[in-house]
Amino acid sequence: MSLQIRLGRRINSLAENPRPHGIKKLSSEEDIYRLRVGDYRIIYQIREKSLLVLIVRIGHRSDIYRGL
C-alpha cells in the first residue's frame, strides 16, 4: 500500500476519532497532537468548539518538528 493512501486513511479516520490509540500530545503547544504513520508524522490540532481537526503538518520524522 502506498504511503499516500496510508496517510489519507489515517487523516480520514480522525473525523470519527480525533484521539485514536497511539497519539501523543505535544508538550510545546496547546491541543497539538502527533500521529505516527510508519516513518512519517501527522501533526494536527483539535478545535473542540468548532468540531474541527486541523492538519498542521505532514512529514518525515527526521524533520517534522523543525520550526514547529
Distance bins in CASP14 RR format, pairs under 12 A and 6 or more apart:
PFRMAT RR
TARGET T0000
AUTHOR 0000-0000-0000
RMODE 2
METHOD distances of the structure
MODEL  1
1 7 0 0 0 0 0 1 0 0 0 0 0
1 8 0 0 0 0 0 1 0 0 0 0 0
1 9 0 0 0 0 1 0 0 0 0 0 0
1 10 0 0 0 0 0 1 0 0 0 0 0
1 37 0 0 0 0 0 1 0 0 0 0 0
1 38 0 0 0 0 0 1 0 0 0 0 0
2 8 0 0 0 0 1 0 0 0 0 0 0
2 9 0 0 0 0 0 1 0 0 0 0 0
2 37 0 0 0 0 0 1 0 0 0 0 0
3 9 0 0 0 0 0 1 0 0 0 0 0
3 10 0 0 0 0 0 1 0 0 0 0 0
3 37 1 0 0 1 0 0 0 0 0 0 0
3 38 0 0 0 0 1 0 0 0 0 0 0
3 39 0 0 0 0 1 0 0 0 0 0 0
3 40 1 0 0 1 0 0 0 0 0 0 0
3 42 0 0 0 0 0 1 0 0 0 0 0
3 58 0 0 0 0 0 1 0 0 0 0 0
3 59 0 0 0 0 0 1 0 0 0 0 0
3 60 0 0 0 0 0 1 0 0 0 0 0
4 10 0 0 0 0 0 1 0 0 0 0 0
4 11 0 0 0 0 0 1 0 0 0 0 0
4 37 0 0 0 0 0 1 0 0 0 0 0
4 40 0 0 0 0 0 1 0 0 0 0 0
4 58 0 0 0 0 0 1 0 0 0 0 0
5 11 0 0 0 0 0 1 0 0 0 0 0
5 12 0 0 0 0 0 1 0 0 0 0 0
5 37 0 0 0 0 0 1 0 0 0 0 0
6 12 0 0 0 0 0 1 0 0 0 0 0
6 13 0 0 0 0 0 1 0 0 0 0 0
6 35 0 0 0 0 0 1 0 0 0 0 0
6 36 0 0 0 0 0 1 0 0 0 0 0
6 37 1 0 1 0 0 0 0 0 0 0 0
6 38 1 0 0 1 0 0 0 0 0 0 0
6 39 0 0 0 0 0 1 0 0 0 0 0
6 40 0 0 0 0 1 0 0 0 0 0 0
6 42 0 0 0 0 0 1 0 0 0 0 0
6 58 0 0 0 0 0 1 0 0 0 0 0
7 13 0 0 0 0 0 1 0 0 0 0 0
7 14 0 0 0 0 0 1 0 0 0 0 0
7 35 0 0 0 0 1 0 0 0 0 0 0
7 36 0 0 0 0 0 1 0 0 0 0 0
7 37 1 0 1 0 0 0 0 0 0 0 0
7 38 0 0 0 0 1 0 0 0 0 0 0
7 39 0 0 0 0 0 1 0 0 0 0 0
7 40 1 0 0 1 0 0 0 0 0 0 0
7 41 0 0 0 0 0 1 0 0 0 0 0
7 42 1 0 0 1 0 0 0 0 0 0 0
7 44 0 0 0 0 0 1 0 0 0 0 0
7 55 0 0 0 0 1 0 0 0 0 0 0
7 57 0 0 0 0 0 1 0 0 0 0 0
7 58 1 0 0 1 0 0 0 0 0 0 0
7 59 0 0 0 0 1 0 0 0 0 0 0
7 60 0 0 0 0 0 1 0 0 0 0 0
8 14 0 0 0 0 1 0 0 0 0 0 0
8 15 0 0 0 0 0 1 0 0 0 0 0
8 35 0 0 0 0 0 1 0 0 0 0 0
8 37 0 0 0 0 1 0 0 0 0 0 0
8 40 0 0 0 0 0 1 0 0 0 0 0
8 42 0 0 0 0 1 0 0 0 0 0 0
8 55 0 0 0 0 0 1 0 0 0 0 0
8 58 0 0 0 0 1 0 0 0 0 0 0
9 15 0 0 0 0 0 1 0 0 0 0 0
9 16 0 0 0 0 0 1 0 0 0 0 0
9 20 0 0 0 0 0 1 0 0 0 0 0
9 35 0 0 0 0 0 1 0 0 0 0 0
9 37 0 0 0 0 1 0 0 0 0 0 0
9 42 0 0 0 0 0 1 0 0 0 0 0
10 16 0 0 0 0 0 1 0 0 0 0 0
10 17 0 0 0 0 0 1 0 0 0 0 0
10 18 0 0 0 0 0 1 0 0 0 0 0
10 20 0 0 0 0 1 0 0 0 0 0 0
10 22 0 0 0 0 0 1 0 0 0 0 0
10 23 0 0 0 0 0 1 0 0 0 0 0
10 34 0 0 0 0 0 1 0 0 0 0 0
10 35 1 0 0 1 0 0 0 0 0 0 0
10 36 0 0 0 0 1 0 0 0 0 0 0
10 37 1 0 1 0 0 0 0 0 0 0 0
10 38 0 0 0 0 1 0 0 0 0 0 0
10 40 0 0 0 0 1 0 0 0 0 0 0
10 41 0 0 0 0 0 1 0 0 0 0 0
10 42 1 0 0 1 0 0 0 0 0 0 0
10 44 0 0 0 0 0 1 0 0 0 0 0
10 53 0 0 0 0 0 1 0 0 0 0 0
10 55 0 0 0 0 0 1 0 0 0 0 0
10 58 0 0 0 0 1 0 0 0 0 0 0
11 18 0 0 0 0 0 1 0 0 0 0 0
11 20 0 0 0 0 0 1 0 0 0 0 0
11 35 0 0 0 0 1 0 0 0 0 0 0
11 37 0 0 0 0 1 0 0 0 0 0 0
11 40 0 0 0 0 0 1 0 0 0 0 0
11 42 1 0 0 1 0 0 0 0 0 0 0
11 43 0 0 0 0 0 1 0 0 0 0 0
11 44 0 0 0 0 1 0 0 0 0 0 0
11 53 0 0 0 0 1 0 0 0 0 0 0
11 54 0 0 0 0 0 1 0 0 0 0 0
11 55 1 0 0 1 0 0 0 0 0 0 0
11 56 0 0 0 0 0 1 0 0 0 0 0
11 57 0 0 0 0 0 1 0 0 0 0 0
11 58 0 0 0 0 1 0 0 0 0 0 0
12 18 0 0 0 0 0 1 0 0 0 0 0
12 20 0 0 0 0 0 1 0 0 0 0 0
12 42 0 0 0 0 0 1 0 0 0 0 0
12 53 0 0 0 0 0 1 0 0 0 0 0
12 55 0 0 0 0 0 1 0 0 0 0 0
13 19 0 0 0 0 0 1 0 0 0 0 0
13 20 1 0 0 1 0 0 0 0 0 0 0
13 21 0 0 0 0 0 1 0 0 0 0 0
13 23 0 0 0 0 0 1 0 0 0 0 0
13 35 0 0 0 0 1 0 0 0 0 0 0
13 37 0 0 0 0 0 1 0 0 0 0 0
13 42 0 0 0 0 0 1 0 0 0 0 0
13 44 0 0 0 0 0 1 0 0 0 0 0
13 53 0 0 0 0 0 1 0 0 0 0 0
14 20 1 0 0 1 0 0 0 0 0 0 0
14 23 0 0 0 0 1 0 0 0 0 0 0
14 33 0 0 0 0 1 0 0 0 0 0 0
14 35 1 0 0 1 0 0 0 0 0 0 0
14 37 0 0 0 0 0 1 0 0 0 0 0
14 42 0 0 0 0 1 0 0 0 0 0 0
14 43 0 0 0 0 0 1 0 0 0 0 0
14 44 1 0 0 1 0 0 0 0 0 0 0
14 45 0 0 0 0 0 1 0 0 0 0 0
14 46 0 0 0 0 1 0 0 0 0 0 0
14 51 0 0 0 0 0 1 0 0 0 0 0
14 52 0 0 0 0 0 1 0 0 0 0 0
14 53 1 0 1 0 0 0 0 0 0 0 0
14 54 0 0 0 0 0 1 0 0 0 0 0
14 55 0 0 0 0 1 0 0 0 0 0 0
15 44 0 0 0 0 0 1 0 0 0 0 0
15 46 0 0 0 0 0 1 0 0 0 0 0
15 51 0 0 0 0 1 0 0 0 0 0 0
15 52 0 0 0 0 0 1 0 0 0 0 0
15 53 1 0 0 1 0 0 0 0 0 0 0
15 55 0 0 0 0 0 1 0 0 0 0 0
16 53 0 0 0 0 0 1 0 0 0 0 0
17 23 0 0 0 0 1 0 0 0 0 0 0
17 33 0 0 0 0 0 1 0 0 0 0 0
17 35 0 0 0 0 0 1 0 0 0 0 0
17 46 0 0 0 0 0 1 0 0 0 0 0
17 53 0 0 0 0 0 1 0 0 0 0 0
18 25 0 0 0 0 0 1 0 0 0 0 0
18 31 0 0 0 0 0 1 0 0 0 0 0
18 33 1 0 0 1 0 0 0 0 0 0 0
18 35 0 0 0 0 1 0 0 0 0 0 0
18 42 0 0 0 0 0 1 0 0 0 0 0
18 44 1 0 0 1 0 0 0 0 0 0 0
18 45 0 0 0 0 1 0 0 0 0 0 0
18 46 1 0 1 0 0 0 0 0 0 0 0
18 47 0 0 0 0 1 0 0 0 0 0 0
18 48 0 0 0 0 1 0 0 0 0 0 0
18 51 0 0 0 0 1 0 0 0 0 0 0
18 52 0 0 0 0 1 0 0 0 0 0 0
18 53 1 0 1 0 0 0 0 0 0 0 0
18 54 0 0 0 0 0 1 0 0 0 0 0
18 55 0 0 0 0 0 1 0 0 0 0 0
19 25 0 0 0 0 1 0 0 0 0 0 0
19 31 0 0 0 0 0 1 0 0 0 0 0
19 33 1 0 0 1 0 0 0 0 0 0 0
19 34 0 0 0 0 0 1 0 0 0 0 0
19 35 0 0 0 0 1 0 0 0 0 0 0
19 44 0 0 0 0 0 1 0 0 0 0 0
19 46 1 0 0 1 0 0 0 0 0 0 0
19 48 0 0 0 0 0 1 0 0 0 0 0
19 53 0 0 0 0 1 0 0 0 0 0 0
20 33 0 0 0 0 1 0 0 0 0 0 0
20 34 0 0 0 0 0 1 0 0 0 0 0
20 35 1 0 0 1 0 0 0 0 0 0 0
20 36 0 0 0 0 0 1 0 0 0 0 0
20 37 0 0 0 0 0 1 0 0 0 0 0
20 42 0 0 0 0 0 1 0 0 0 0 0
20 44 0 0 0 0 0 1 0 0 0 0 0
20 46 0 0 0 0 0 1 0 0 0 0 0
20 53 0 0 0 0 0 1 0 0 0 0 0
21 35 0 0 0 0 0 1 0 0 0 0 0
21 36 0 0 0 0 0 1 0 0 0 0 0
22 33 0 0 0 0 1 0 0 0 0 0 0
22 34 0 0 0 0 1 0 0 0 0 0 0
22 35 1 0 0 1 0 0 0 0 0 0 0
22 36 1 0 0 1 0 0 0 0 0 0 0
22 37 0 0 0 0 0 1 0 0 0 0 0
22 41 0 0 0 0 0 1 0 0 0 0 0
22 42 0 0 0 0 0 1 0 0 0 0 0
23 31 0 0 0 0 0 1 0 0 0 0 0
23 32 0 0 0 0 0 1 0 0 0 0 0
23 33 1 0 1 0 0 0 0 0 0 0 0
23 34 1 0 0 1 0 0 0 0 0 0 0
23 35 1 0 1 0 0 0 0 0 0 0 0
23 36 0 0 0 0 1 0 0 0 0 0 0
23 37 0 0 0 0 0 1 0 0 0 0 0
23 41 0 0 0 0 0 1 0 0 0 0 0
23 42 0 0 0 0 1 0 0 0 0 0 0
23 43 0 0 0 0 0 1 0 0 0 0 0
23 44 0 0 0 0 1 0 0 0 0 0 0
23 46 0 0 0 0 1 0 0 0 0 0 0
23 53 0 0 0 0 0 1 0 0 0 0 0
24 32 0 0 0 0 1 0 0 0 0 0 0
24 33 1 0 0 1 0 0 0 0 0 0 0
24 34 1 0 1 0 0 0 0 0 0 0 0
24 35 0 0 0 0 1 0 0 0 0 0 0
24 36 0 0 0 0 1 0 0 0 0 0 0
24 41 0 0 0 0 1 0 0 0 0 0 0
24 42 0 0 0 0 0 1 0 0 0 0 0
24 43 0 0 0 0 0 1 0 0 0 0 0
24 44 0 0 0 0 0 1 0 0 0 0 0
24 65 0 0 0 0 0 1 0 0 0 0 0
25 31 1 0 0 1 0 0 0 0 0 0 0
25 32 1 0 0 1 0 0 0 0 0 0 0
25 33 1 0 1 0 0 0 0 0 0 0 0
25 34 1 0 0 1 0 0 0 0 0 0 0
25 35 0 0 0 0 0 1 0 0 0 0 0
25 43 0 0 0 0 0 1 0 0 0 0 0
25 44 0 0 0 0 0 1 0 0 0 0 0
25 45 0 0 0 0 0 1 0 0 0 0 0
25 46 0 0 0 0 1 0 0 0 0 0 0
26 32 1 0 1 0 0 0 0 0 0 0 0
26 33 1 0 0 1 0 0 0 0 0 0 0
26 34 1 0 1 0 0 0 0 0 0 0 0
26 35 0 0 0 0 0 1 0 0 0 0 0
26 41 0 0 0 0 0 1 0 0 0 0 0
26 42 0 0 0 0 0 1 0 0 0 0 0
26 43 1 0 0 1 0 0 0 0 0 0 0
26 44 0 0 0 0 0 1 0 0 0 0 0
26 45 0 0 0 0 1 0 0 0 0 0 0
26 46 0 0 0 0 0 1 0 0 0 0 0
26 56 0 0 0 0 1 0 0 0 0 0 0
26 57 0 0 0 0 0 1 0 0 0 0 0
26 64 0 0 0 0 0 1 0 0 0 0 0
26 65 0 0 0 0 1 0 0 0 0 0 0
26 68 1 0 0 1 0 0 0 0 0 0 0
27 33 0 0 0 0 0 1 0 0 0 0 0
27 34 0 0 0 0 0 1 0 0 0 0 0
27 65 0 0 0 0 0 1 0 0 0 0 0
27 68 0 0 0 0 0 1 0 0 0 0 0
28 34 0 0 0 0 0 1 0 0 0 0 0
28 43 0 0 0 0 0 1 0 0 0 0 0
28 65 0 0 0 0 1 0 0 0 0 0 0
28 67 0 0 0 0 0 1 0 0 0 0 0
28 68 1 0 0 1 0 0 0 0 0 0 0
29 43 0 0 0 0 1 0 0 0 0 0 0
29 44 0 0 0 0 0 1 0 0 0 0 0
29 45 1 0 0 1 0 0 0 0 0 0 0
29 46 0 0 0 0 0 1 0 0 0 0 0
29 54 0 0 0 0 0 1 0 0 0 0 0
29 56 0 0 0 0 1 0 0 0 0 0 0
29 57 0 0 0 0 0 1 0 0 0 0 0
29 65 0 0 0 0 0 1 0 0 0 0 0
29 67 0 0 0 0 0 1 0 0 0 0 0
29 68 1 0 0 1 0 0 0 0 0 0 0
30 45 0 0 0 0 1 0 0 0 0 0 0
30 46 0 0 0 0 0 1 0 0 0 0 0
30 47 0 0 0 0 0 1 0 0 0 0 0
30 48 0 0 0 0 0 1 0 0 0 0 0
31 43 0 0 0 0 0 1 0 0 0 0 0
31 44 0 0 0 0 1 0 0 0 0 0 0
31 45 1 0 1 0 0 0 0 0 0 0 0
31 46 1 0 1 0 0 0 0 0 0 0 0
31 47 1 0 0 1 0 0 0 0 0 0 0
31 48 1 0 0 1 0 0 0 0 0 0 0
31 49 0 0 0 0 0 1 0 0 0 0 0
31 50 0 0 0 0 0 1 0 0 0 0 0
31 52 0 0 0 0 0 1 0 0 0 0 0
31 53 0 0 0 0 0 1 0 0 0 0 0
31 54 0 0 0 0 1 0 0 0 0 0 0
31 56 0 0 0 0 0 1 0 0 0 0 0
32 41 0 0 0 0 0 1 0 0 0 0 0
32 42 0 0 0 0 0 1 0 0 0 0 0
32 43 1 0 0 1 0 0 0 0 0 0 0
32 44 1 0 0 1 0 0 0 0 0 0 0
32 45 1 0 1 0 0 0 0 0 0 0 0
32 46 0 0 0 0 1 0 0 0 0 0 0
32 47 0 0 0 0 0 1 0 0 0 0 0
32 53 0 0 0 0 0 1 0 0 0 0 0
32 54 0 0 0 0 1 0 0 0 0 0 0
32 55 0 0 0 0 0 1 0 0 0 0 0
32 56 1 0 0 1 0 0 0 0 0 0 0
32 57 0 0 0 0 1 0 0 0 0 0 0
32 64 0 0 0 0 0 1 0 0 0 0 0
32 65 0 0 0 0 0 1 0 0 0 0 0
32 68 0 0 0 0 1 0 0 0 0 0 0
33 41 0 0 0 0 0 1 0 0 0 0 0
33 42 0 0 0 0 1 0 0 0 0 0 0
33 43 1 0 0 1 0 0 0 0 0 0 0
33 44 1 0 1 0 0 0 0 0 0 0 0
33 45 1 0 0 1 0 0 0 0 0 0 0
33 46 1 0 0 1 0 0 0 0 0 0 0
33 47 0 0 0 0 0 1 0 0 0 0 0
33 53 0 0 0 0 1 0 0 0 0 0 0
33 54 0 0 0 0 0 1 0 0 0 0 0
33 55 0 0 0 0 0 1 0 0 0 0 0
33 56 0 0 0 0 1 0 0 0 0 0 0
33 57 0 0 0 0 0 1 0 0 0 0 0
34 40 0 0 0 0 0 1 0 0 0 0 0
34 41 1 0 1 0 0 0 0 0 0 0 0
34 42 1 0 0 1 0 0 0 0 0 0 0
34 43 1 0 1 0 0 0 0 0 0 0 0
34 44 0 0 0 0 1 0 0 0 0 0 0
34 45 0 0 0 0 0 1 0 0 0 0 0
34 55 0 0 0 0 0 1 0 0 0 0 0
34 56 0 0 0 0 1 0 0 0 0 0 0
34 57 0 0 0 0 1 0 0 0 0 0 0
34 58 0 0 0 0 0 1 0 0 0 0 0
34 59 0 0 0 0 0 1 0 0 0 0 0
34 61 0 0 0 0 1 0 0 0 0 0 0
34 64 0 0 0 0 1 0 0 0 0 0 0
34 65 0 0 0 0 1 0 0 0 0 0 0
34 68 0 0 0 0 1 0 0 0 0 0 0
35 41 1 0 0 1 0 0 0 0 0 0 0
35 42 1 0 1 0 0 0 0 0 0 0 0
35 43 0 0 0 0 1 0 0 0 0 0 0
35 44 1 0 0 1 0 0 0 0 0 0 0
35 45 0 0 0 0 0 1 0 0 0 0 0
35 46 0 0 0 0 0 1 0 0 0 0 0
35 53 0 0 0 0 0 1 0 0 0 0 0
35 55 0 0 0 0 1 0 0 0 0 0 0
35 56 0 0 0 0 0 1 0 0 0 0 0
35 57 0 0 0 0 0 1 0 0 0 0 0
35 58 0 0 0 0 1 0 0 0 0 0 0
35 59 0 0 0 0 0 1 0 0 0 0 0
35 61 0 0 0 0 0 1 0 0 0 0 0
35 64 0 0 0 0 0 1 0 0 0 0 0
36 42 0 0 0 0 1 0 0 0 0 0 0
36 43 0 0 0 0 0 1 0 0 0 0 0
36 58 0 0 0 0 0 1 0 0 0 0 0
36 59 0 0 0 0 0 1 0 0 0 0 0
36 60 0 0 0 0 0 1 0 0 0 0 0
36 61 1 0 0 1 0 0 0 0 0 0 0
36 64 0 0 0 0 0 1 0 0 0 0 0
37 43 0 0 0 0 0 1 0 0 0 0 0
37 44 0 0 0 0 0 1 0 0 0 0 0
37 58 0 0 0 0 1 0 0 0 0 0 0
37 59 0 0 0 0 1 0 0 0 0 0 0
37 60 0 0 0 0 0 1 0 0 0 0 0
37 61 0 0 0 0 1 0 0 0 0 0 0
37 64 0 0 0 0 0 1 0 0 0 0 0
38 59 0 0 0 0 0 1 0 0 0 0 0
38 60 0 0 0 0 1 0 0 0 0 0 0
38 61 0 0 0 0 1 0 0 0 0 0 0
39 58 0 0 0 0 0 1 0 0 0 0 0
39 59 0 0 0 0 1 0 0 0 0 0 0
39 60 1 0 1 0 0 0 0 0 0 0 0
39 61 1 0 1 0 0 0 0 0 0 0 0
39 62 0 0 0 0 1 0 0 0 0 0 0
39 63 0 0 0 0 0 1 0 0 0 0 0
39 64 0 0 0 0 0 1 0 0 0 0 0
40 57 0 0 0 0 0 1 0 0 0 0 0
40 58 1 0 0 1 0 0 0 0 0 0 0
40 59 1 0 1 0 0 0 0 0 0 0 0
40 60 1 0 1 0 0 0 0 0 0 0 0
40 61 1 0 0 1 0 0 0 0 0 0 0
40 62 0 0 0 0 0 1 0 0 0 0 0
40 63 0 0 0 0 0 1 0 0 0 0 0
40 64 1 0 0 1 0 0 0 0 0 0 0
41 55 0 0 0 0 0 1 0 0 0 0 0
41 56 0 0 0 0 0 1 0 0 0 0 0
41 57 1 0 0 1 0 0 0 0 0 0 0
41 58 1 0 0 1 0 0 0 0 0 0 0
41 59 1 0 1 0 0 0 0 0 0 0 0
41 60 1 0 0 1 0 0 0 0 0 0 0
41 61 1 0 1 0 0 0 0 0 0 0 0
41 62 0 0 0 0 1 0 0 0 0 0 0
41 63 0 0 0 0 1 0 0 0 0 0 0
41 64 1 0 1 0 0 0 0 0 0 0 0
41 65 0 0 0 0 1 0 0 0 0 0 0
41 66 0 0 0 0 0 1 0 0 0 0 0
41 68 0 0 0 0 0 1 0 0 0 0 0
42 53 0 0 0 0 0 1 0 0 0 0 0
42 54 0 0 0 0 0 1 0 0 0 0 0
42 55 1 0 0 1 0 0 0 0 0 0 0
42 56 0 0 0 0 1 0 0 0 0 0 0
42 57 1 0 0 1 0 0 0 0 0 0 0
42 58 1 0 1 0 0 0 0 0 0 0 0
42 59 1 0 0 1 0 0 0 0 0 0 0
42 60 0 0 0 0 0 1 0 0 0 0 0
42 61 0 0 0 0 0 1 0 0 0 0 0
42 64 0 0 0 0 1 0 0 0 0 0 0
43 53 0 0 0 0 0 1 0 0 0 0 0
43 54 0 0 0 0 1 0 0 0 0 0 0
43 55 1 0 0 1 0 0 0 0 0 0 0
43 56 1 0 1 0 0 0 0 0 0 0 0
43 57 1 0 1 0 0 0 0 0 0 0 0
43 58 1 0 0 1 0 0 0 0 0 0 0
43 59 0 0 0 0 1 0 0 0 0 0 0
43 61 0 0 0 0 0 1 0 0 0 0 0
43 63 0 0 0 0 0 1 0 0 0 0 0
43 64 1 0 0 1 0 0 0 0 0 0 0
43 65 0 0 0 0 1 0 0 0 0 0 0
43 66 0 0 0 0 0 1 0 0 0 0 0
43 67 0 0 0 0 0 1 0 0 0 0 0
43 68 1 0 0 1 0 0 0 0 0 0 0
44 52 0 0 0 0 0 1 0 0 0 0 0
44 53 1 0 1 0 0 0 0 0 0 0 0
44 54 1 0 0 1 0 0 0 0 0 0 0
44 55 1 0 1 0 0 0 0 0 0 0 0
44 56 1 0 1 0 0 0 0 0 0 0 0
44 57 0 0 0 0 1 0 0 0 0 0 0
44 58 0 0 0 0 1 0 0 0 0 0 0
44 64 0 0 0 0 0 1 0 0 0 0 0
44 68 0 0 0 0 0 1 0 0 0 0 0
45 52 0 0 0 0 1 0 0 0 0 0 0
45 53 1 0 0 1 0 0 0 0 0 0 0
45 54 1 0 1 0 0 0 0 0 0 0 0
45 55 0 0 0 0 1 0 0 0 0 0 0
45 56 1 0 1 0 0 0 0 0 0 0 0
45 57 0 0 0 0 0 1 0 0 0 0 0
45 68 0 0 0 0 0 1 0 0 0 0 0
46 52 1 0 0 1 0 0 0 0 0 0 0
46 53 1 0 1 0 0 0 0 0 0 0 0
46 54 1 0 0 1 0 0 0 0 0 0 0
46 55 0 0 0 0 0 1 0 0 0 0 0
46 56 0 0 0 0 0 1 0 0 0 0 0
47 53 1 0 0 1 0 0 0 0 0 0 0
47 54 1 0 0 1 0 0 0 0 0 0 0
47 55 0 0 0 0 0 1 0 0 0 0 0
47 56 0 0 0 0 0 1 0 0 0 0 0
48 54 0 0 0 0 0 1 0 0 0 0 0
56 64 0 0 0 0 1 0 0 0 0 0 0
56 65 0 0 0 0 0 1 0 0 0 0 0
56 67 0 0 0 0 0 1 0 0 0 0 0
56 68 1 0 0 1 0 0 0 0 0 0 0
57 63 0 0 0 0 1 0 0 0 0 0 0
57 64 1 0 0 1 0 0 0 0 0 0 0
57 65 0 0 0 0 1 0 0 0 0 0 0
57 66 0 0 0 0 1 0 0 0 0 0 0
57 67 0 0 0 0 1 0 0 0 0 0 0
57 68 1 0 0 1 0 0 0 0 0 0 0
58 64 1 0 0 1 0 0 0 0 0 0 0
59 65 0 0 0 0 1 0 0 0 0 0 0
59 66 0 0 0 0 0 1 0 0 0 0 0
59 68 0 0 0 0 0 1 0 0 0 0 0
60 66 0 0 0 0 0 1 0 0 0 0 0
END
